[in-house]
Amino acid sequence: MQKKVHFLLSIIFFSLTFSSCQKSTLPAEEEVDSQEHSVFATLWFKESAEMHASYLQNYHLAKLMIDKNIGARESEKKPAVVLDLDETVLDNSPYQYKLIVSQKPYTSKTWTEWVNLAKAEALPGVLDFVNYAKRKGVEVFYISNRKAPNHLDATIKNLDSLNFPNADKEHIFLKTTSSNKTERRNKVSEEYEIILFIGDNLTDFSEIFANRGDDMGKTIVEKNKSLFGTKYIVMPNPMYGEWAKAIYKNSYKWTPAQLDSLRKTVIEPEY
């Protein structure tokens, strides 16, 4: 493992050094995205025991909440749990590694190429959890902003290869026209009472978290704090997500140099 990490860091160091030597010859709008900002976040996610422990811990808590929430249902509907997919169920850090080494930004083309490989591994604890939910009579649904229909077959193949339950079109709801998951959650709620949501973005739980404001959404979280750890379980993802979009003024339409500047603008000494 150490050799693999050292090898990756060596590649990254060479790439960044080469990039810095070349950068002065490129206009801002053509700069290569060095992905320097994501190196340690991705290493933490892929390599650290703390990340592994965090997922085991959260899915252990999820089991406890399944047991508790089954008995606290407010309707006669059958119980269900809704999980996001990427960085909640499936580990896409190999794709992030590829971006770092190639010094390229995320694109829908390279993301689709990765999804179509159907080689993402299951994250720690998740398979045990979904099987536990099924044994308890809780139906399992996956709501993801992977694109339908482009990514559906590959996603089913990936989940099925890992022996996930409900790896089918009836239980996987991908994005069609909008990344807002409300309509898809409502579809599940027609026949089921959702007793637990699990995801790595706040809008995996509710669209009330979409407009984060100047404090990055902390006020909205505080107002709903009783739901976290009870009905909402947040998985750790420092690599990417809607939290970053808040830093980028809710838009990704910036050059790599501008994105780097916006990241650093947020960092202000407090003492």
C-alpha positions in Angstrom: 0.0 0.0 0.0 2.8 2.4 0.9 4.6 1.8 -2.4 1.4 2.5 -4.3 0.9 5.8 -2.4 4.5 6.8 -2.9 4.3 6.0 -6.6 1.1 8.1 -7.0 2.7 11.0 -5.1 5.8 10.8 -7.3 3.6 11.0 -10.5 1.6 13.9 -9.1 4.8 15.7 -8.1 6.3 15.3 -11.5 3.0 16.3 -13.2 2.6 19.4 -11.1 6.2 20.4 -11.5 6.0 20.1 -15.3 2.7 21.9 -15.2 4.1 24.8 -13.3 7.0 25.1 -15.7 4.6 25.3 -18.7 1.9 27.4 -17.1 3.4 30.8 -18.0 3.2 30.0 -21.7 -0.6 29.4 -21.6 -3.4 32.0 -21.5 -5.7 31.6 -18.4 -8.6 30.1 -20.3 -6.4 27.3 -21.7 -4.6 26.4 -18.5 -4.5 22.7 -17.6 -6.4 21.8 -14.4 -3.5 20.4 -12.3 -6.0 18.8 -9.8 -3.5 19.8 -7.1 -6.4 20.9 -4.8 -7.8 17.3 -4.8 -4.6 15.3 -4.1 -4.9 15.0 -0.3 -8.6 14.8 -0.3 -8.5 11.8 -2.7 -5.6 10.2 -0.9 -7.6 10.5 2.4 -10.7 8.9 0.8 -8.8 6.1 -1.0 -6.1 5.2 1.4 -6.9 6.3 5.0 -8.1 3.9 7.7 -10.1 6.9 9.1 -12.2 6.9 5.9 -12.8 3.2 6.2 -13.7 3.6 9.9 -16.1 6.5 9.1 -18.1 4.4 6.6 -18.2 1.4 9.0 -19.3 3.7 11.8 -22.1 5.4 9.7 -23.5 2.1 8.4 -23.5 0.7 11.9 -25.5 3.8 13.0 -27.8 3.2 9.9 -28.6 -0.2 11.2 -29.5 1.1 14.6 -31.7 3.8 13.0 -33.5 1.1 10.8 -34.4 -0.7 14.0 -35.6 2.5 15.8 -37.4 4.0 12.8 -39.3 0.9 11.8 -41.3 1.2 15.0 -41.8 4.9 14.7 -43.5 4.9 11.3 -46.3 7.4 10.8 -48.3 5.4 8.2 -49.2 1.9 7.2 -47.0 2.1 4.2 -44.1 -0.4 3.9 -40.7 1.0 5.2 -37.9 1.9 2.8 -34.4 3.3 2.9 -33.1 5.6 0.1 -29.4 5.7 -0.7 -27.4 7.8 -3.1 -24.9 5.9 -5.2 -21.6 7.6 -5.8 -19.4 7.9 -2.7 -22.3 6.5 -0.7 -22.6 3.0 -2.2 -19.9 3.0 -4.9 -16.3 4.1 -4.6 -15.2 6.2 -7.5 -11.9 7.3 -6.2 -10.0 5.4 -9.0 -11.7 7.9 -11.4 -10.4 10.8 -9.2 -6.9 9.3 -9.2 -7.1 9.3 -13.0 -8.0 13.0 -13.1 -5.1 13.8 -10.8 -2.5 11.9 -12.7 -3.7 13.2 -16.1 -4.1 16.8 -14.7 -7.6 17.0 -16.3 -10.8 18.3 -14.9 -14.0 16.3 -14.6 -15.9 15.9 -17.8 -19.1 14.1 -18.6 -17.2 12.1 -21.3 -14.5 10.7 -19.0 -17.1 10.2 -16.2 -19.3 8.1 -18.6 -16.2 6.1 -19.6 -15.6 5.2 -16.0 -19.2 4.4 -15.2 -19.4 2.1 -18.3 -16.5 0.1 -16.9 -18.8 -1.0 -14.1 -15.8 -1.5 -11.9 -16.5 0.7 -8.9 -16.1 -1.2 -5.6 -18.6 -1.2 -2.8 -17.8 1.2 0.1 -17.1 -0.2 3.5 -20.1 -1.5 5.4 -22.7 -0.7 2.8 -23.4 -4.2 1.5 -23.8 -5.5 5.0 -26.2 -2.6 5.7 -28.5 -3.0 2.7 -28.8 -6.8 3.3 -29.6 -6.0 6.9 -32.4 -3.6 5.8 -33.8 -6.3 3.5 -33.9 -8.8 6.3 -35.8 -6.3 8.4 -38.4 -5.9 5.8 -37.1 -2.5 4.7 -37.1 -2.0 0.9 -33.9 -0.5 -0.6 -33.9 2.2 -3.3 -31.0 4.0 -5.0 -31.5 7.6 -6.1 -28.6 9.0 -8.0 -27.7 11.8 -10.4 -26.0 9.5 -12.8 -27.8 10.1 -16.1 -30.7 8.0 -17.4 -30.7 6.2 -19.7 -27.0 6.5 -20.5 -25.7 5.2 -17.2 -28.5 2.8 -16.2 -27.4 -0.5 -17.7 -23.8 0.0 -16.5 -24.9 1.0 -13.0 -27.2 -2.1 -12.8 -24.3 -4.3 -14.0 -21.9 -2.8 -11.4 -24.3 -3.2 -8.5 -25.3 -6.7 -9.6 -21.6 -7.8 -9.9 -21.2 -6.8 -6.2 -24.3 -8.7 -5.2 -26.3 -5.7 -4.2 -30.0 -6.3 -3.7 -32.5 -4.5 -5.9 -30.1 -3.9 -8.8 -32.8 -3.3 -11.2 -34.8 -0.6 -13.0 -37.6 -0.7 -10.4 -35.3 0.4 -7.6 -32.7 2.6 -9.3 -33.8 6.1 -10.1 -31.3 8.1 -12.1 -31.4 11.7 -13.4 -33.5 12.5 -16.4 -33.9 16.2 -16.8 -33.2 17.6 -13.3 -30.7 16.9 -10.6 -33.4 17.8 -8.1 -34.2 14.4 -6.5 -37.6 15.5 -5.0 -39.7 14.0 -7.7 -37.9 10.7 -7.5 -38.2 10.6 -3.7 -41.9 11.4 -4.1 -42.2 8.4 -6.4 -40.8 6.1 -3.8 -43.1 7.7 -1.2 -46.2 6.8 -3.2 -46.0 3.2 -1.9 -43.4 3.4 0.9 -42.6 5.4 3.9 -38.9 6.4 3.7 -37.5 5.9 7.2 -33.9 6.7 6.4 -31.9 8.6 3.8 -28.1 8.0 3.3 -25.9 10.2 1.0 -22.8 12.4 0.8 -24.6 15.6 -0.3 -27.3 17.4 1.7 -29.7 17.4 -1.3 -29.7 13.6 -1.1 -32.0 14.3 1.8 -34.1 17.3 0.9 -34.0 20.2 -1.6 -34.2 22.7 1.3 -30.4 22.3 1.4 -30.0 23.4 -2.3 -29.6 27.2 -1.7 -26.8 27.3 0.9 -26.2 31.1 1.1 -23.1 32.9 2.4 -22.6 30.5 5.3 -22.3 27.5 3.0 -25.6 26.0 4.3 -24.7 25.8 8.0 -27.7 27.7 9.1 -30.1 25.3 7.3 -28.3 22.4 8.8 -28.6 23.8 12.3 -32.3 24.4 11.8 -32.7 20.7 11.0 -30.1 19.2 13.3 -32.5 16.7 14.9 -32.7 14.8 11.6 -28.9 14.2 11.3 -28.0 10.8 12.7 -31.7 9.8 13.0 -33.3 10.2 9.5 -30.4 11.6 7.6 -26.9 10.0 7.6 -24.1 11.9 5.8 -21.2 10.0 4.3 -17.8 11.8 4.1 -16.7 13.0 0.7 -13.9 15.6 0.6 -13.2 15.0 -3.1 -16.1 16.8 -4.7 -19.7 17.7 -4.1 -22.3 20.5 -3.7 -20.3 21.9 -0.8 -17.6 22.9 -3.4 -20.2 24.4 -5.7 -21.1 26.8 -2.8 -17.5 28.0 -2.8 -17.7 28.5 -6.5 -20.7 30.9 -6.2 -23.0 28.1 -7.3 -21.5 27.8 -10.7 -18.7 25.7 -12.4 -18.4 28.1 -15.3 -15.0 29.3 -14.4 -11.5 28.7 -15.8 -9.2 26.5 -13.8 -7.3 29.6 -12.7 -10.5 31.2 -11.5 -11.6 28.1 -9.6 -8.2 28.0 -7.8 -8.6 31.7 -6.9 -12.1 31.1 -5.6 -10.9 28.3 -3.4 -8.2 30.4 -1.9 -10.5 33.4 -1.4 -12.4 31.4 1.2 -9.3 30.8 3.2 -8.8 33.8 5.5 -6.7 33.8 8.6 -8.8 34.1 11.8 -5.9 35.1 14.1 
